[in-house]
Amino acid sequence: MRKAITLILLFLVSTLSPLASGVTTETQFASGETSYTHTFNGQGNGSAGQIDIPYGAEVSAANFNLRGDPSSAQYSNLTTDRDFGGKGSASWSGQPPGMAYGYKSNVEMDNDEVQLLGQPTLKSVLLDQTAQIASSTATHNTSGAFLANGDQGFISVSEKPTSDSLSGGTWSYPGSVVKMGDEYHVLMSTSSSTNYFQAIYRWNASTGAYIGAATLNYGTCSTSYLRYTHDMAKDGENTVWTVSYNYYSILKWTVSGGTWSCQQQWTLQYPNYIGGIDIDESTGKMWLYIYQNQFPNYNHYLWEVSKTNPTNVNGTYLLGNNLDFTGTAAGLQVNGPRVTLNTYSSSFSTHHHYHLDGMWAERLGTQILQARGHYGLTDMEDGTIAYTCFFINQCSASSRKILFSGSGSPFDLRQATSSSSVVTGATTTLSRAITEVELEAGVAWMPTNTSVEYEVSVDGGAVWKSIVPTGKTSFTNAGSQLKWRAYLNGTSTETPVLDLVVLSYTTTYTQNGYFYLRSNYNTLNPVAVQIFWNSTLPGSSSMSFEVQTSGTKTWSSSDNGKVKTVSSTTSYVYVYVRFYAGSGNTETPTLHDLNITFFTNAPQNVGLDVGGDGSKEWSLTGPFLGTTTASGSALVSAFNKLIPNTGTGMVSIPIDLSSSSAGIMSIESFSVDYVMKTVNLGLEVNESYVLHERNEPYSIISRHIIGEDASIISEASLRFLASPSSAAPTLTWNYGDSTPTENDPESWVIVDPTSTWTESNGILEIDW
């Protein structure tokens, strides 16, 4: 007895073709977009869109090009001397860009660069010695220590003539001094504060004997305005001007014997602190040394003012900012084109020399006078300037003395004997080769139509480079034979006078140094930091960068431009830049610019989910900044699990992004590669069939997709279910056969010879 059988299992065998030729790459979402960006305001998800994949496809690769960006950031970009805290090695000046505070130690800023603090060697050319000159066509006066196109009555600023000793009377904290007839009148304080300049004492200038205290008649002038007097200037025989630094005031006095009578007072306004006053004897003009104590520049000025009303300014000349000066403004001397300023620093004073040409004041250089810290400069009209040492504990050897320095201005101006000359200095052999030289000072008295030009060489004179006072020059090839040369350019009647040359060169540097930037308290809490810099690292010198929050992250030379995560903080954020000298401290790293980005909101612990089930087939721990590619077998597997193996149409697969914090995350592009598999598309059969014996044929139609990795379906099998299974018949169709063949152990099935098959558009249809 024949038993009923039921359907049905289908098996296919295909003939493969090369896979690459059949790969399809999807690069668009169903919406047509090729990219997606989402801004997270906190922890959350972003739906990028859906990718349509046809039924029966098999994904072989999936790549998503992702980008993480901060939704907020702060920047600190340093490129100039001002950004780096100001020129030189003094305390940090101003506020660093993007930060609140800066500090530097053993580094110096110049030419918009930062280096380790050099250990410069100063080569002072002492013109009172013939050995300092190798050759010269100029007149060399060793007693006055100068060079000129003809002899002059002149004393160099490098000279310190014999002081005048005084005896008797009170000598506590002396200030400015003026010579009235044959008397020295010295302003005296009772303490180390200039607030207590309230008395003037007199000494005989010839014998040094004490005469007594001067009588001070203030008249209508304020009795406070002698306090904080930083300079005095004699005007003619019996007039003296004084200036009070803290009170911005100017007093005009008439001196008769031992009596000082105030005639009038004038007051400037903040921020114009008056550090010095002088009357140019050659022109009769009045000049003031003004320090403007005002952010951000803190400039120093030379003012030409009216003698009848010194608050009226006729001309202003910028002398520099606070970075160019050390100490407190305390003295001025003007004589024709030569200007000398004094700044007081307790144990020493600094004389700043300028050339005034009517248009601007050219800085010529500085001198440090150790153990001669003083208030005031007085032109003695004999080629010297006079002063006293204020803080006696710092200059005990100068107690009760009137001190002198050469004024650097002629007291006996004579006609030139030639219109030009050339002076070449002696060679200095250095301990190691150098490439850079600074003309620390090139001080000269230069009347109208005259000039002095300078050149230096490091190879004994084979190659010369022009240089200007306080300027630097560099050589391509290093050398250890240092020389200088000066051209004295004058006229047939006038000559410049060269009285001081100081060269500076560096052969060693401090072993290490650093500067740091600091934020305000609890105002910056970055999650990551990126640092870019440009630097030069000669020899074995090196640099490192540190960001300190509640922990420390370090960037070395190989980390330039890298983003690093940092631990959170509720305090300060510090950025340290550390410099290390090379072997023997003979090399220094140079930082040219620094760019810091503090990322305060960046996507973190990001993920990409295929299918919208939150499974995160790809994830990245920590902050995500920059670009990366999400790929891998987990993504491929997730796609394939969601693609039906039978049926027709497209399946839309959602793609989601996730982040645990605020930030911006983007899919910049993506690609999903797939091929259509050789699969059963469908079976057209009455599902209620239970096959039994009958004369009318059963109609079973199967449809099959020829996969993109196949050229044909070479064989198809239709298997019936029966009990026992060993009796189940199987029909087999082979490519090219007109009808299937049967394997029917029990002869249950007869194949209808009218069975047909067709193949169209990659679909095989078999009528069994």
C-alpha positions in Angstrom: 0.0 0.0 0.0 1.3 3.3 -1.0 1.6 5.9 1.8 0.9 9.6 1.6 4.0 11.9 1.3 4.4 15.6 1.9 6.8 18.2 0.5 9.3 19.4 0.5 13.0 20.4 0.7 14.9 22.2 -2.0 18.6 22.0 -2.5 20.7 23.9 -5.1 24.1 23.5 -6.6 25.5 26.5 -8.5 28.6 27.0 -10.7 30.7 29.8 -9.2 32.1 32.8 -11.0 34.7 35.3 -9.7 33.3 37.0 -6.6 34.6 40.5 -7.3 32.6 40.9 -10.4 29.4 40.5 -8.5 30.1 42.7 -5.4 27.6 45.6 -4.8 28.7 48.5 -2.6 26.1 50.6 -0.8 27.3 54.1 0.1 24.0 55.9 0.7 21.3 55.8 3.3 17.8 55.1 2.2 17.2 58.9 2.3 20.0 59.5 -0.3 22.4 61.0 2.2 26.0 59.8 2.3 27.0 61.2 5.7 25.5 62.1 9.1 26.4 64.4 12.0 24.9 64.4 15.5 25.6 66.8 18.3 25.2 65.1 21.7 24.2 67.4 24.6 24.9 64.6 27.0 24.6 60.8 27.1 22.4 59.6 24.3 21.9 58.2 20.8 21.6 59.6 17.3 19.8 57.8 14.5 21.9 58.1 11.4 19.4 56.6 9.0 18.6 53.3 7.3 20.6 51.3 4.8 18.5 49.3 2.3 19.8 45.8 1.4 18.0 43.4 -0.9 16.6 40.1 0.4 19.0 37.2 -0.2 22.1 39.4 0.0 25.2 38.5 1.9 27.3 41.3 3.4 31.0 40.7 3.1 32.4 44.0 4.5 31.1 47.1 6.3 33.2 50.2 6.9 32.1 53.5 8.6 34.5 56.4 8.6 33.8 58.2 11.8 34.9 61.6 13.2 34.7 62.9 16.8 34.8 66.6 17.4 34.4 68.8 20.5 31.2 70.7 20.8 33.2 73.3 22.8 36.9 74.1 23.2 39.2 76.7 24.5 42.5 77.7 22.8 45.8 79.1 23.9 48.0 80.1 20.9 51.4 81.7 21.6 53.5 83.1 18.7 55.0 86.4 19.8 57.2 87.8 22.6 54.1 89.3 24.2 52.3 86.0 24.1 55.3 84.4 25.8 55.3 86.9 28.7 57.5 89.6 27.1 60.9 90.0 25.8 63.8 88.9 27.9 64.0 86.7 31.0 62.3 89.0 33.5 59.0 88.0 35.2 56.1 87.2 33.0 54.4 90.3 31.8 50.7 90.4 30.8 48.2 87.6 30.4 49.0 84.6 28.2 46.4 84.1 25.4 43.5 81.9 26.6 45.0 81.5 30.1 45.1 83.6 33.3 48.7 83.6 34.4 52.2 82.8 33.2 55.5 82.2 34.9 59.0 81.6 33.5 62.2 80.3 35.0 65.6 80.2 33.3 64.2 80.9 29.8 64.2 84.0 27.8 62.0 85.4 25.0 63.3 87.2 22.0 62.5 87.5 18.3 59.2 85.7 19.0 61.0 82.6 20.2 61.8 81.0 23.6 65.1 79.5 24.5 67.0 78.5 27.6 68.6 81.4 29.4 72.0 81.9 27.9 75.0 82.5 30.0 76.3 85.4 28.0 79.8 86.6 28.1 80.2 90.4 27.8 83.2 91.7 26.0 83.5 95.3 27.0 85.9 97.3 24.8 87.8 99.6 27.2 88.9 102.5 25.0 91.3 103.7 27.6 93.6 100.9 26.5 95.4 100.9 23.1 95.5 97.1 23.2 91.8 97.0 22.5 92.4 98.4 19.0 94.0 96.4 16.2 94.0 99.2 13.7 92.5 102.7 13.4 92.5 105.8 11.3 90.6 107.7 14.0 92.0 109.8 16.9 92.2 107.5 20.0 92.2 109.5 23.3 92.9 107.0 26.0 92.5 109.5 28.9 89.0 110.3 27.8 88.5 106.7 26.5 87.0 107.6 23.1 87.6 107.5 19.4 86.8 110.4 17.0 87.8 112.1 13.8 89.8 114.6 15.8 90.5 115.1 19.4 87.7 116.5 21.7 87.1 117.5 25.3 85.1 114.4 26.2 84.9 111.8 28.9 83.4 108.3 28.0 80.5 106.9 29.9 82.7 104.0 30.8 84.9 106.3 32.9 84.4 106.9 36.6 86.4 109.9 37.6 87.6 110.3 41.2 84.8 111.0 43.7 84.6 114.0 46.0 84.6 113.0 49.7 82.5 114.9 52.2 82.8 115.1 56.0 80.5 116.0 58.9 76.8 116.5 59.0 74.0 114.0 58.5 74.5 111.3 55.8 71.7 108.7 55.9 70.0 108.0 52.6 71.3 110.6 50.1 69.4 111.3 46.9 69.9 113.9 44.1 72.7 116.3 44.2 73.2 119.7 42.6 76.2 122.0 42.6 75.3 125.6 43.6 78.4 127.8 43.2 81.0 126.0 45.3 78.5 124.0 47.3 77.0 120.6 47.0 73.4 120.5 47.9 72.3 116.9 48.7 68.7 115.8 49.2 68.5 113.5 52.2 66.0 110.9 53.4 65.8 109.6 57.0 65.0 106.0 55.8 65.3 103.7 52.8 62.0 105.1 51.5 62.1 108.1 49.2 58.9 109.2 50.9 61.2 110.7 53.5 63.1 113.0 51.2 62.3 116.1 53.2 65.7 117.8 53.9 68.6 119.2 51.9 72.1 119.4 53.3 75.1 121.6 52.1 78.8 120.8 51.8 81.7 122.8 50.6 82.5 121.5 47.1 86.2 122.3 47.4 87.0 121.1 50.9 84.2 118.6 51.5 83.3 120.3 54.8 79.8 120.2 56.1 78.0 123.7 56.0 74.6 122.9 57.3 71.0 122.3 56.4 69.3 124.3 53.7 66.2 126.3 54.7 63.1 125.2 52.7 60.4 127.8 52.0 57.5 126.1 50.3 55.4 129.2 49.9 52.2 128.1 48.1 53.8 124.8 47.1 52.7 121.6 48.8 55.1 120.4 51.5 54.5 116.9 50.3 55.9 117.4 46.9 59.5 117.1 47.9 58.8 113.5 49.0 59.5 110.8 46.4 61.9 113.2 44.6 63.7 111.1 42.0 65.7 113.8 40.3 66.8 117.4 40.4 68.1 119.7 37.6 69.9 122.9 37.8 68.8 125.7 35.4 71.2 128.6 35.3 72.9 129.9 38.4 70.1 129.9 41.0 67.1 127.9 39.7 66.6 124.2 40.5 63.7 121.9 39.4 62.6 118.9 41.3 60.2 116.1 40.4 58.1 113.9 42.8 57.6 110.4 41.3 54.6 109.4 43.4 52.9 112.8 43.4 53.4 113.4 39.6 54.6 116.9 40.5 57.2 119.4 39.4 58.5 122.1 41.7 60.5 125.2 40.6 62.9 126.5 43.2 65.0 129.6 43.6 68.2 129.0 45.6 69.9 131.9 47.4 72.8 130.8 49.5 71.4 128.3 51.9 67.7 129.0 51.2 65.4 127.2 48.8 62.2 129.0 47.9 59.5 127.2 45.9 58.2 129.5 43.2 55.5 127.3 41.6 54.3 123.8 41.3 52.7 121.7 38.5 51.0 118.3 38.7 50.6 115.7 36.0 47.9 113.0 36.1 48.1 109.3 36.5 49.6 107.2 35.0 52.4 109.7 34.3 55.1 109.0 37.0 58.0 111.5 36.7 61.3 109.7 37.0 63.6 112.5 35.8 64.1 116.1 34.7 66.8 118.0 32.9 67.5 121.3 31.1 69.5 120.9 28.0 72.2 123.5 28.3 72.7 123.6 24.5 69.1 124.4 23.7 67.5 125.5 27.0 64.7 123.0 26.5 63.1 121.1 29.4 62.8 117.4 29.4 60.9 114.9 31.6 61.5 111.2 32.0 57.9 109.7 32.2 57.0 106.2 33.2 53.4 105.3 32.4 52.4 102.6 34.9 49.5 101.3 32.9 48.5 98.0 31.5 49.3 96.6 29.0 52.4 98.4 27.8 54.0 100.1 30.8 55.9 102.4 28.5 58.8 104.8 29.3 58.8 108.1 27.5 61.0 111.2 27.0 58.8 114.3 27.0 59.9 117.8 25.8 57.8 120.2 27.8 57.3 123.9 28.2 59.4 125.6 30.9 56.7 128.1 31.6 54.1 125.3 32.0 55.6 121.8 32.2 52.2 120.2 31.8 52.2 121.3 28.2 54.0 118.6 26.1 55.8 119.7 23.0 57.1 116.3 21.9 57.0 112.7 23.0 59.6 110.0 22.3 59.0 106.3 23.2 62.0 104.8 25.0 60.7 101.3 25.4 58.4 99.3 27.7 58.9 97.8 31.1 60.7 94.8 29.7 63.5 97.1 28.5 64.1 98.5 32.0 65.1 97.1 35.4 64.4 99.1 38.5 62.7 102.4 39.2 62.9 105.5 36.9 65.3 107.8 38.8 67.3 110.4 36.7 67.6 112.1 33.4 70.4 113.9 31.5 70.0 115.4 28.1 72.8 117.1 26.2 72.1 117.7 22.5 71.7 114.3 20.8 72.7 112.3 23.9 70.1 111.1 26.4 71.0 109.2 29.5 68.4 107.7 31.9 68.9 106.1 35.3 66.9 103.3 36.9 67.5 102.4 40.5 67.7 98.8 41.8 69.0 99.0 45.4 72.4 97.5 45.0 73.0 98.9 41.5 71.8 101.4 39.0 71.4 101.0 35.2 72.3 103.9 32.8 70.3 103.7 29.6 71.9 105.6 26.7 69.9 106.9 23.7 70.6 109.0 20.6 68.0 111.6 19.9 67.7 112.7 16.3 64.6 114.8 16.5 62.4 112.0 15.1 62.8 109.3 17.6 65.1 108.0 20.4 67.5 105.3 19.3 68.6 102.9 22.1 72.4 102.6 22.1 72.8 100.3 25.1 73.0 100.1 28.9 75.6 100.1 31.7 75.1 98.5 35.1 76.8 100.4 37.9 77.3 97.9 40.7 77.3 99.3 44.2 76.2 102.6 42.8 72.5 102.5 43.1 71.3 106.2 43.0 68.5 108.6 42.6 69.1 111.5 40.2 71.6 112.5 37.5 73.2 116.0 37.4 75.2 117.4 34.6 78.3 119.0 36.0 79.2 120.7 32.7 82.7 119.4 32.8 82.1 116.1 31.0 80.8 114.3 34.0 77.4 113.6 35.7 77.1 113.5 39.5 75.1 111.3 41.9 75.3 109.7 45.3 74.8 106.1 46.5 71.4 105.9 48.2 71.3 102.7 50.1 74.5 102.9 52.1 74.3 99.2 53.1 74.8 98.3 49.5 77.7 100.7 48.9 79.5 101.4 52.1 82.7 102.4 50.2 80.7 105.3 48.7 79.5 106.7 51.9 79.8 110.5 52.1 80.9 110.8 48.5 79.8 112.6 45.4 80.2 110.0 42.7 80.9 110.8 39.0 80.6 109.1 35.6 81.6 110.4 32.2 78.6 112.1 30.6 79.4 110.9 27.0 78.9 114.5 25.8 81.6 117.0 24.8 82.5 119.7 27.3 85.0 121.1 24.8 83.7 120.6 21.3 86.4 120.9 18.7 86.5 120.9 14.9 87.1 117.5 13.2 90.4 116.9 11.5 89.0 114.3 9.1 85.6 113.5 7.8 85.7 109.7 8.3 87.7 106.9 9.9 87.7 103.2 10.4 88.4 101.4 13.7 89.0 97.6 13.9 89.0 96.0 17.4 91.4 93.4 18.6 90.6 89.7 18.1 89.0 87.8 21.0 89.5 84.0 20.9 86.5 82.2 22.3 86.3 78.8 24.1 84.0 77.4 21.4 82.6 78.4 18.1 79.5 80.6 17.9 77.1 81.8 15.2 75.4 84.7 16.9 76.7 88.0 18.3 74.9 90.8 20.0 76.1 94.4 20.1 75.0 94.9 23.7 76.1 98.6 23.5 77.4 100.9 20.8 77.4 104.2 22.6 78.4 107.3 20.6 77.8 111.0 20.6 76.5 111.8 17.1 75.7 115.4 16.2 73.7 116.2 13.0 75.1 114.8 9.8 77.3 112.2 11.6 76.9 108.5 12.3 78.6 105.4 13.5 78.2 102.0 11.7 79.2 98.7 13.2 80.2 95.3 11.9 81.2 92.1 13.6 83.0 88.9 12.6 83.4 85.5 14.2 86.1 84.2 11.9 88.8 86.7 12.5 87.6 89.1 9.8 87.0 86.8 6.8 83.2 87.5 6.9 81.7 90.7 8.3 78.1 91.3 9.2 76.4 94.6 9.9 74.9 95.1 13.3 73.2 97.9 15.2 73.3 98.8 18.8 71.3 96.4 21.0 70.8 94.2 17.9 71.9 90.7 17.0 73.3 89.1 13.9 73.9 85.5 12.9 76.5 83.8 10.8 76.1 80.7 8.6 79.4 79.3 9.6 80.4 79.2 13.3 83.7 80.8 14.4 85.7 81.4 17.5 87.7 84.5 16.5 85.5 87.5 17.5 86.2 91.0 16.0 84.3 94.3 15.7 84.7 97.2 13.3 83.3 100.7 13.4 83.0 103.4 10.7 83.0 106.9 12.0 81.1 109.1 9.5 81.3 112.8 9.9 81.9 116.0 8.0 84.8 118.3 7.5 83.8 120.1 10.7 81.9 117.7 12.8 82.7 114.2 14.1 80.9 111.5 16.0 82.6 110.3 19.2 82.6 106.6 20.0 83.0 105.9 23.7 81.6 102.4 24.5 81.4 99.1 22.6 80.1 96.0 24.4 79.8 92.7 22.6 77.7 89.8 23.9 78.0 86.1 22.9 76.8 82.9 24.4 78.7 79.7 24.6 76.7 77.9 27.3 73.1 77.9 28.6 71.4 77.0 31.9 71.0 73.3 32.2 67.2 73.4 32.1 64.3 75.8 32.4 60.6 76.1 31.9 57.6 78.3 31.7 54.0 77.5 32.6 50.6 78.7 31.8 47.8 78.5 34.4 44.0 78.8 34.1 41.7 80.6 36.5 40.5 78.6 39.4 37.8 76.0 38.5 37.0 77.6 35.1 38.6 75.1 32.8 37.9 71.4 33.0 39.1 69.7 29.8 38.5 66.1 28.9 41.3 66.1 26.4 44.1 68.3 25.2 45.8 68.7 21.9 49.3 70.4 21.6 51.0 71.5 18.4 54.3 73.2 18.4 57.2 74.2 16.2 60.7 73.9 17.6 64.4 73.5 16.7 66.3 70.9 18.7 70.1 71.2 18.0 72.4 68.5 19.2 71.1 66.6 22.2 68.8 69.4 23.4 65.2 68.5 24.0 61.8 69.7 25.1 58.7 68.3 26.8 55.2 69.5 27.4 53.0 68.7 30.4 49.3 69.3 31.2 48.6 69.0 34.9 45.0 68.7 36.1 44.4 66.2 38.9 47.0 64.1 37.1 49.8 64.8 34.6 50.0 64.0 30.9 53.3 64.5 29.0 54.0 65.2 25.3 57.5 64.4 23.9 58.8 65.3 20.5 57.1 62.3 18.9 53.7 63.4 20.3 53.5 66.7 18.4 49.8 67.3 17.4 48.5 64.3 19.4 45.3 64.5 21.4 45.5 63.1 24.9 42.8 62.6 27.5 43.3 64.2 30.8 41.7 63.7 34.2 39.1 66.1 35.4 39.8 68.9 37.9 37.9 71.5 39.9 41.1 73.5 40.6 43.7 74.9 38.2 44.9 73.6 34.8 48.7 74.0 34.2 50.6 73.7 31.0 54.4 73.3 31.5 56.9 73.7 28.7 60.3 72.3 29.8 63.6 73.0 28.1 66.8 70.8 28.4 70.2 71.8 27.2 72.4 69.5 25.2 75.6 67.9 26.2 77.8 70.3 28.2 74.9 72.8 28.2 76.2 74.1 24.9 72.9 73.8 23.0 69.5 75.1 23.6 66.1 74.1 22.2 64.1 76.9 20.6 60.4 77.1 20.7 58.9 79.1 17.8 55.2 78.8 18.5 52.8 76.8 20.6 49.1 76.0 20.0 47.0 74.3 22.7 43.4 73.2 22.4 41.5 72.3 25.5 38.5 70.1 24.6 35.9 70.7 27.2 33.1 68.7 25.5 34.1 65.7 23.4 32.2 62.5 22.7 33.2 59.7 25.0 32.7 55.9 25.0 31.1 56.0 21.6 29.4 53.2 19.8 27.9 52.3 16.4 24.8 50.0 16.4 23.5 48.0 13.4 19.8 47.2 13.6 18.7 49.6 16.4 18.8 47.0 19.2 21.4 48.9 21.2 23.9 46.1 20.9 26.9 48.4 19.8 28.6 46.1 17.3 31.5 48.7 17.4 32.6 50.8 20.3 35.6 53.0 21.5 36.4 53.6 25.1 37.4 57.1 26.3 37.1 60.4 24.5 36.8 60.3 20.7 38.5 63.1 18.9 39.7 62.9 15.3 38.9 60.2 12.8 38.7 56.4 12.9 37.1 53.6 10.9 34.5 51.3 12.4 34.7 47.9 10.8 35.0 44.2 11.7 33.2 40.9 11.7 30.6 42.0 14.3 29.3 44.6 11.9 29.2 42.1 9.0 27.4 39.5 11.2 24.8 42.0 12.4 23.9 42.9 8.8 23.6 39.3 7.7 21.4 38.4 10.6 18.9 41.0 9.6 18.8 40.1 5.9 16.0 37.5 5.0 17.3 34.5 2.9 14.0 34.1 1.0 11.4 36.4 -0.4 11.7 39.5 -2.5 12.2 43.2 -1.7 14.6 45.3 0.4 15.2 45.2 4.1 15.9 48.6 5.8 18.5 48.3 8.5 18.9 51.2 11.0 22.3 52.6 12.0 22.6 54.4 15.3 25.4 56.3 17.0 25.9 56.7 20.8 28.0 58.7 23.2 28.1 58.9 27.0 28.8 62.6 27.0 28.4 65.8 25.1 30.2 66.2 21.8 29.9 65.9 18.0 30.1 62.6 16.2 29.9 62.1 12.5 29.7 59.4 9.9 31.7 61.1 7.1 31.2 58.2 4.7 30.5 54.5 4.7 30.5 51.4 2.5 28.6 48.2 2.8 29.7 45.5 0.4 27.3 42.6 -0.4 26.6 39.9 -3.0 23.3 38.2 -3.9 23.5 34.6 -2.8 22.3 31.6 -4.8 19.1 31.1 -2.8 15.6 29.8 -3.1 13.3 32.7 -3.9 10.0 30.9 -3.5 8.0 27.7 -3.9 4.6 27.8 -5.5 2.7 24.9 -4.0 -0.5 24.4 -2.1 0.8 24.1 1.5 -2.1 21.8 2.3 -1.0 19.2 -0.1 -0.6 15.7 1.2 0.4 13.8 -2.0 -1.5 10.7 -2.8 -2.2 8.6 -5.9 -4.2 10.3 -8.6 -4.1 10.6 -12.3 -4.1 14.4 -12.4 -0.6 15.8 -12.1 0.5 17.9 -9.1 1.9 21.4 -10.1 5.0 22.5 -8.1 6.8 25.6 -9.3 10.1 26.7 -7.7 12.0 29.9 -8.3 15.7 30.5 -7.5 18.0 33.5 -7.6 21.2 32.9 -9.4 23.7 34.4 -7.0 26.1 37.2 -8.1 29.0 34.8 -7.3 27.6 32.2 -9.8 27.1 32.0 -13.6 24.4 29.3 -13.5 22.5 26.9 -11.3 23.8 23.6 -12.4 21.5 21.4 -10.3 18.3 21.6 -8.2 16.8 18.9 -6.1 13.3 18.6 -4.8 13.0 16.2 -1.9 9.7 14.9 -0.5 9.0 14.0 3.1 7.7 10.5 3.7 7.6 7.8 6.3 9.7 5.9 6.4 12.3 8.5 5.3 14.2 5.9 3.4 11.3 5.7 1.0 11.2 9.4 0.3 11.5 10.2 -3.4 13.8 12.9 -4.7 13.5 14.7 -8.1 16.7 16.2 -9.6 16.9 18.8 -12.3 20.2 19.3 -14.1 21.1 22.3 -16.2 20.2 21.5 -19.8 17.7 18.7 -19.0 14.2 19.1 -20.4 12.6 17.3 -17.4 13.8 16.3 -14.0 14.8 12.8 -13.1 13.6 10.8 -10.2 15.2 8.8 -7.5 12.2 6.9 -6.2 12.9 3.7 -4.1 9.2 2.8 -3.9 8.2 4.1 -7.4 5.7 6.6 -5.9 6.3 9.4 -8.3 6.1 9.7 -12.1 7.6 12.9 -13.6 5.2 14.5 -16.1 7.1 14.9 -19.4 5.6 18.3 -19.9 7.7 19.7 -17.0 9.6 22.9 -18.2 12.2 25.4 -16.9 13.0 29.0 -17.8 15.8 31.4 -16.8 15.3 35.2 -17.0 17.0 38.2 -15.3 19.0 36.0 -13.0 16.0 33.9 -11.8 15.6 30.2 -12.6 12.0 28.9 -12.6 11.4 25.1 -12.7 8.0 23.6 -13.2 8.3 20.2 -11.5 
